[in-house]
Amino acid sequence: MEPLVTPTVNLNGTDRQSLVDAVRRIMDPLRTAQEAVSQAMPHNRDYHMQEDQHAGFKAREAFRERWLLLGRMIGEFEAYAVAIDRQGRERRLHIDEGGMPGDREAS
């Protein structure tokens, strides 16, 4: 999977808060999905009498893998949101210190 590339917060682009809010709208359903996977985790008792004696274990492992995948996605989006938020805050601090918007050098 390609890594998420952090956008540059700037006067001509989408504002920092809108970008962060958009990522939160992604993360909330992912957290809900992860909780749903956890709640639906198969139990060995539901796999008795199958030819494959390890069917329950395999079913739990399949759910666990998907639960972990959702967790990795949540973590990636969280880091992405933090990077956007930090960038916007650093830029605003620089401007407050007398720098010009778009000027990356500290005054």
Stockholm file with secondary structure:
# STOCKHOLM 1.0

chainA/1-107         MEPLVTPTVNLNGTDRQSLVDAVRRIMDPLRTAQEAVSQAMPHNRDYHMQEDQHAGFKAREAFRERWLLLGRMIGEFEAYAVAIDRQGRERRLHIDEGGMPGDREAS
#=GR chainA/1-107 SS CCCCCCCCCCTTSCCHHHHHHHHHHHHHHHHHHHHHHHHTCCCGGGGTTCSSTTHHHHHHHHHHHHHHHHHHHHHHHHHHHHHHHHHHHHHHHHHHTTCCTTCCSCC
#=GC SS_cons         CCCCCCCCCCTTSCCHHHHHHHHHHHHHHHHHHHHHHHHTCCCGGGGTTCSSTTHHHHHHHHHHHHHHHHHHHHHHHHHHHHHHHHHHHHHHHHHHTTCCTTCCSCC
//
